[in-house]
Amino acid sequence: PQGVFEHTVKVRPSDAGRQTMYRSFKRNLLNICETASKSGVRTILCTIGNNLRNWTPYASLHKRDLSAEDLEKWNGYFTAGVDAQDHWDGDTANWVRQALDYYTEAEKIDACYADLQFRLGECRWLLGEYDEARSAFTRARDYDGFAIRADSIINEIIRECTARHEGTMVADIEDLFIRTSDNGIMGGGVFYDY
């Protein structure tokens, strides 16, 4: 599926277009809640869960101010991590630790690259470091340059809009999925597909 999105516009979480999308979503949702509240209609807003564990980001973008020198260093660490991850020697803990060490060095240079965060999540998952894995998988979704999944900000806007209007409730589907997922990381256990 990666090639399908090759020619689409990709945006960083900090890009103006994505920030405009968040503001528009919030304004529209607040208008819906206000209209419903004025009409005496009780409203339920649902947060949105995503398959964090099994959905590789579609588009990874480096931070804007990354120098050519730092990009070269980052590429070296990232490539070494991928090599360690893809060519393990049969000792899972050994190759995972080796890959994790390289990825951690790359993260010090540029943490915003979605695929790096996803791979950090995979390594942490395999090492049983589930809280760290969940954080990395969440960052991978949030940093995805092709933002087709509801990210942390979208779910926070939904929760915030619920709190601002009487008669509006939240069905926290994201939280439900987290609580019913393996090791608290939404994945194939609660999602049939991506």
Secondary structure as GFF3:
##gff-version 3
##sequence-region A 1 194
A	DSSP	three_ten_helix	2	5	.	.	.	ID=ss1
A	DSSP	alpha_helix	16	38	.	.	.	ID=ss2
A	DSSP	beta_strand	43	46	.	.	.	ID=ss3
A	DSSP	alpha_helix	68	86	.	.	.	ID=ss4
A	DSSP	alpha_helix	92	109	.	.	.	ID=ss5
A	DSSP	alpha_helix	114	126	.	.	.	ID=ss6
A	DSSP	alpha_helix	130	143	.	.	.	ID=ss7
A	DSSP	alpha_helix	152	164	.	.	.	ID=ss8
A	DSSP	beta_strand	168	171	.	.	.	ID=ss9
A	DSSP	alpha_helix	173	180	.	.	.	ID=ss10
A	DSSP	three_ten_helix	182	184	.	.	.	ID=ss11
###
